[in-house]
């Protein structure tokens, strides 16, 4: 059973502020990649699409002298940590099941290892799907964060993805 849809997430002011800041077009593209990957990895498509859609909700804008500084971002960013907390709080406020909210938040926390010390990270299938979905849409120097999309087009795409997820879930029960 789905407690929260992608459209509900999109319409929330927190999502509008923070996901738009990190790139709504990227977030939606990642959600579609996650949907496709969820089939391959036998992962719940509802959890995968929500986690991929919200994976960059913790981004901070790293500027120096009024200009975006990619190197400063790469050196200091902990967006996955902030994003996991922010997404969890948002999901709970919207009525997501607490267990699902936790799984989504953990997938967001582990979607990148850029903030972790060198080492090997072992991801569960949901976490792997979200990381792969993000990688599938990446562009050099973070350019994927700057693609734009209109709210109208975003809503249309997310409504379509909500339908695909609902259909996929109805076929597994």
C-alpha positions in Angstrom: 0.0 0.0 0.0 1.3 3.5 -0.9 1.0 6.1 1.8 2.6 9.0 0.0 2.8 9.6 -3.8 5.5 11.4 -5.8 3.0 14.1 -6.6 2.3 14.7 -2.9 6.1 14.9 -2.4 6.5 17.3 -5.3 3.7 19.6 -4.1 5.2 20.0 -0.6 7.0 23.4 0.1 10.0 21.6 1.5 10.4 19.6 -1.8 9.8 22.7 -3.8 12.6 24.6 -1.9 15.3 21.9 -1.6 14.8 19.6 -4.6 14.4 22.5 -6.9 17.6 24.0 -5.6 19.4 20.7 -6.3 17.8 20.1 -9.6 14.2 19.0 -10.2 14.9 17.6 -13.7 17.7 15.5 -12.2 15.5 14.2 -9.4 12.7 13.2 -11.8 15.1 11.5 -14.2 16.6 9.6 -11.3 13.2 8.5 -10.1 12.5 7.1 -13.6 15.9 5.3 -13.6 15.1 3.9 -10.2 11.7 2.6 -11.4 13.4 0.7 -14.2 16.2 -0.6 -12.0 13.7 -1.7 -9.3 12.5 -4.4 -11.7 16.0 -5.6 -12.4 17.0 -5.7 -8.7 13.6 -6.9 -7.4 13.2 -3.8 -5.2 9.9 -2.1 -4.2 9.4 0.5 -6.9 7.6 2.8 -4.5 10.5 3.0 -2.1 13.0 3.2 -5.0 11.3 6.1 -6.8 10.8 8.1 -3.7 14.4 7.7 -2.5 15.7 8.5 -6.0 13.4 11.5 -6.3 14.5 12.9 -2.9 18.2 11.8 -3.0 19.6 15.3 -3.3 17.2 17.1 -1.0 20.1 17.8 1.4 22.2 19.8 -1.0 23.7 23.0 0.2 24.8 25.6 -2.3 28.5 26.0 -2.2 29.5 29.5 -3.4 32.7 31.5 -3.3 32.7 35.1 -4.3 29.1 34.8 -5.6 29.9 31.9 -7.9 29.2 28.1 -7.6 32.4 26.4 -6.6 32.3 22.7 -7.5 35.6 22.0 -5.8 34.4 23.5 -2.6 31.3 21.3 -2.8 33.4 18.2 -3.5 35.6 18.9 -0.5 33.0 19.8 2.1 29.6 18.4 1.1 27.6 16.1 3.3 24.3 16.4 1.4 23.4 12.7 1.8 23.5 13.1 5.6 21.4 16.2 5.7 19.1 14.8 2.9 18.4 11.6 4.8 17.2 13.6 7.8 15.2 16.1 5.8 13.6 13.4 3.7 12.7 11.3 6.7 11.0 14.2 8.4 9.1 15.2 5.3 7.9 11.6 4.6 6.7 11.2 8.2 4.9 14.5 8.1 3.1 13.4 4.9 2.0 10.2 6.5 4.5 7.7 5.1 4.8 4.4 7.0 7.7 4.8 9.5 9.5 1.7 8.3 9.3 2.8 4.7 10.4 6.3 5.6 13.5 4.8 7.4 14.4 2.6 4.4 14.1 5.6 2.0 16.2 7.8 4.3 18.9 5.1 4.6 19.0 4.8 0.8 19.4 8.6 0.5 22.1 8.5 3.2 24.1 5.8 1.2 23.4 7.0 -2.4 26.9 8.4 -2.5 30.2 7.7 -0.7 31.6 11.1 -1.5 31.6 12.1 2.2 32.8 8.8 3.6 36.4 7.9 4.4 38.0 5.5 1.8 36.7 2.0 2.2 34.2 -0.4 0.8 30.5 0.2 1.3 28.1 -2.8 1.1 24.7 -1.6 -0.1 21.4 -3.5 0.1 19.4 -3.7 -3.2 17.3 -0.6 -2.6 20.4 1.4 -1.7 22.2 0.1 -4.8 19.2 1.0 -7.0 19.2 4.6 -5.8 23.0 5.0 -6.2 22.8 3.5 -9.7 19.9 5.8 -10.6 21.9 8.8 -9.5 24.9 7.7 -11.5 22.8 7.1 -14.6 21.9 10.8 -14.8 25.2 12.4 -13.7 27.0 14.9 -15.9 30.6 16.2 -15.5 31.1 18.9 -12.8 27.6 18.5 -11.5 25.9 19.9 -14.6 23.0 17.6 -14.1 21.9 19.8 -11.2 21.3 22.7 -13.5 18.9 21.2 -16.1 15.5 22.8 -15.7 11.9 21.6 -16.1 8.6 23.4 -15.8 6.3 22.6 -12.9 3.6 21.5 -15.4 6.0 19.0 -17.1 7.3 17.8 -13.7 3.8 17.1 -12.4 2.9 15.3 -15.6 6.0 13.1 -15.5 5.5 12.3 -11.8 1.8 11.5 -12.2 2.9 9.1 -15.0 5.5 7.5 -12.7 3.0 7.3 -9.8 0.7 5.3 -12.2 3.5 3.0 -13.2 4.4 2.4 -9.6 0.8 1.7 -8.6 0.4 -0.7 -11.5 3.6 -2.5 -10.6 2.6 -2.8 -6.9 -0.9 -4.1 -7.9 0.8 -6.9 -10.0 2.9 -8.1 -7.1 0.1 -8.4 -4.5 
